[in-house]
């Protein structure tokens, strides 16, 4: 004759965060004190699983978008990060062309244009904060830009900018690194300002 020995189960806390009452389980793997708490636990687990699945799908979409990016896309992203850094760097300075402060939109205006001198696209001496009217409507207002630029960085630096330069060929890895660097410098400047 075999005897079945039943082990007396110790009291547990209900895993339902809304309940958390202490109970003595009827079965060894029971985690909820009642059917209502078990249903709530199941719904919470399904919601968590759904959120995790959504997160994985977003990561997969992000990776797919990253795979189809062109070098031009990386160049635009790096340019946007650079421009943001320039605007943050010169936040306390007036417009390089007209010398005024205003409440409108600010740009990162290049002295030597990106189209005419792509090798100076990401050079900090070539780009300064400029108001939208000067940059858009006056095509950069280059005459006044140069006068103020000489005062700001010196005549020898301006002459260097106006001189010949070696063409730059950036790889995608270099553009990614530059973008990360510009974003880090922008965060640092914003943190100092706060």
C-alpha positions as CSV (number, residue, x, y, z in Angstrom):
1,X,0.0,0.0,0.0
2,X,1.4,3.3,-1.0
3,X,0.9,6.4,1.0
4,X,0.6,9.8,-0.7
5,X,2.3,12.4,1.3
6,X,1.0,15.9,0.7
7,X,3.2,18.8,1.5
8,X,1.7,21.7,3.3
9,X,2.1,24.8,1.1
10,X,3.4,28.0,2.7
11,X,1.6,31.3,2.3
12,X,2.5,33.5,-0.7
13,X,1.7,37.0,-1.9
14,X,-0.5,37.4,-4.9
15,X,1.6,38.5,-7.9
16,X,-1.2,40.8,-9.1
17,X,0.3,44.3,-8.3
18,X,-3.2,45.7,-7.6
19,X,-3.9,43.0,-5.0
20,X,-0.7,41.8,-3.3
21,X,-2.7,40.0,-0.6
22,X,-1.3,37.0,1.2
23,X,-2.9,33.6,0.5
24,X,-2.3,29.9,0.9
25,X,-2.1,28.3,-2.5
26,X,-4.2,25.2,-3.4
27,X,-1.5,24.1,-5.9
28,X,2.3,24.4,-5.8
29,X,2.5,26.7,-8.9
30,X,-0.4,29.0,-8.1
31,X,0.6,32.6,-8.2
32,X,-2.7,34.5,-7.9
33,X,-5.1,34.5,-5.0
34,X,-8.3,34.3,-7.1
35,X,-9.6,33.9,-10.6
36,X,-9.9,37.6,-11.1
37,X,-6.3,38.2,-10.1
38,X,-5.2,35.4,-12.4
39,X,-7.1,37.0,-15.3
40,X,-5.5,40.4,-14.5
41,X,-2.0,38.7,-14.4
42,X,-2.7,37.1,-17.8
43,X,-3.8,40.4,-19.3
44,X,-0.7,42.2,-17.9
45,X,1.5,39.5,-19.4
46,X,-0.2,39.7,-22.8
47,X,0.2,43.5,-22.8
48,X,3.9,43.2,-21.9
49,X,4.4,40.6,-24.6
50,X,2.6,42.9,-27.1
51,X,4.8,45.9,-26.1
52,X,7.9,43.7,-26.5
53,X,6.8,42.5,-29.9
54,X,6.1,46.2,-31.0
55,X,9.5,47.1,-29.8
56,X,11.1,44.3,-31.9
57,X,9.1,45.3,-34.9
58,X,10.2,49.0,-34.6
59,X,13.8,47.8,-34.3
60,X,13.5,45.7,-37.4
61,X,11.9,48.6,-39.4
62,X,14.7,50.9,-38.1
63,X,17.3,48.4,-39.2
64,X,15.6,48.0,-42.6
65,X,15.6,51.8,-43.1
66,X,19.2,51.9,-42.1
67,X,20.2,49.3,-44.7
68,X,18.6,51.3,-47.6
69,X,20.1,54.7,-46.8
70,X,22.3,56.3,-49.4
71,X,25.5,58.2,-48.8
72,X,23.4,61.4,-49.5
73,X,21.1,60.5,-46.7
74,X,24.0,60.2,-44.3
75,X,25.4,63.5,-45.6
76,X,22.1,65.3,-45.0
77,X,21.8,63.9,-41.4
78,X,25.4,65.0,-40.7
79,X,24.7,68.4,-42.2
80,X,21.6,68.8,-39.9
81,X,23.7,67.8,-36.8
82,X,26.4,70.2,-37.8
83,X,24.0,73.1,-38.4
84,X,22.3,72.5,-35.0
85,X,25.7,72.6,-33.3
86,X,26.6,75.9,-35.1
87,X,23.4,77.5,-34.0
88,X,23.9,76.3,-30.4
89,X,27.6,77.4,-30.5
90,X,26.7,80.9,-31.6
91,X,23.5,81.2,-29.6
92,X,24.6,84.3,-27.7
93,X,26.0,86.1,-30.8
94,X,24.1,88.3,-33.2
95,X,23.6,87.5,-36.9
96,X,27.0,87.3,-38.6
97,X,25.7,89.5,-41.6
98,X,23.4,92.1,-40.1
99,X,24.6,92.1,-36.5
100,X,21.1,92.1,-35.0
101,X,19.2,89.8,-32.6
102,X,15.6,88.9,-33.4
103,X,13.0,86.4,-32.4
104,X,12.7,84.7,-35.8
105,X,14.3,81.6,-37.3
106,X,18.1,81.2,-37.2
107,X,20.2,79.3,-39.8
108,X,23.8,78.1,-39.9
109,X,25.0,80.3,-42.8
110,X,28.1,79.2,-44.7
111,X,30.5,81.9,-45.8
112,X,31.9,79.7,-48.7
113,X,28.8,77.9,-50.1
114,X,28.4,74.2,-49.8
115,X,27.8,73.9,-53.5
116,X,30.8,75.9,-54.5
117,X,33.2,74.6,-51.8
118,X,32.0,71.2,-50.5
119,X,35.3,70.6,-48.8
120,X,34.4,73.4,-46.3
121,X,30.9,72.1,-45.6
122,X,31.7,70.9,-42.1
123,X,34.5,73.4,-41.2
124,X,33.5,75.5,-38.1
125,X,35.3,78.6,-39.3
126,X,33.2,78.6,-42.5
127,X,29.8,78.5,-40.8
128,X,28.2,80.9,-38.3
129,X,24.7,81.7,-37.0
130,X,22.8,83.8,-39.4
131,X,19.2,85.1,-39.4
132,X,16.8,83.7,-42.0
133,X,16.2,87.0,-43.8
134,X,20.0,87.4,-44.5
135,X,20.5,83.8,-45.4
136,X,17.4,83.3,-47.6
137,X,16.5,86.7,-49.0
138,X,19.9,88.3,-49.3
139,X,21.7,85.1,-50.4
140,X,23.8,85.2,-47.3
141,X,24.6,89.0,-47.5
142,X,28.2,88.0,-48.2
143,X,29.7,91.5,-48.2
144,X,28.6,92.2,-44.6
145,X,29.3,88.5,-43.7
146,X,32.9,89.0,-44.7
147,X,33.3,92.3,-42.8
148,X,32.0,90.7,-39.6
149,X,33.8,87.5,-40.2
150,X,37.2,89.3,-40.4
151,X,36.3,90.9,-37.0
152,X,35.3,87.6,-35.5
153,X,38.1,85.2,-36.7
154,X,40.7,87.4,-38.2
155,X,41.9,88.4,-41.7
156,X,44.4,85.5,-42.1
157,X,41.7,82.9,-41.3
158,X,39.3,84.5,-43.8
159,X,42.0,84.5,-46.5
160,X,42.6,80.8,-45.7
161,X,38.9,80.1,-46.2
162,X,39.0,81.9,-49.5
163,X,42.1,80.0,-50.7
164,X,42.2,76.6,-52.5
165,X,41.4,73.4,-50.5
166,X,41.8,69.7,-51.1
167,X,38.5,67.9,-52.0
168,X,37.0,65.8,-49.2
169,X,35.6,62.4,-49.8
170,X,33.7,61.1,-46.8
171,X,32.8,57.5,-46.2
172,X,29.6,56.5,-44.6
173,X,31.5,55.5,-41.4
174,X,33.1,58.9,-41.2
175,X,29.8,60.7,-41.7
176,X,28.2,58.6,-38.9
177,X,31.1,59.4,-36.6
178,X,30.9,63.1,-37.5
179,X,27.2,63.2,-36.9
180,X,27.6,61.5,-33.4
181,X,30.4,64.0,-32.6
182,X,28.3,67.0,-33.6
183,X,25.3,65.8,-31.6
184,X,27.5,65.2,-28.5
185,X,29.0,68.7,-28.8
186,X,25.4,70.1,-29.1
187,X,24.2,68.2,-26.0
188,X,27.3,69.4,-24.1
189,X,26.5,73.1,-25.0
190,X,22.9,72.7,-24.2
191,X,23.8,71.1,-20.8
192,X,26.1,74.0,-20.0
193,X,23.4,76.5,-20.9
194,X,20.7,74.9,-18.7
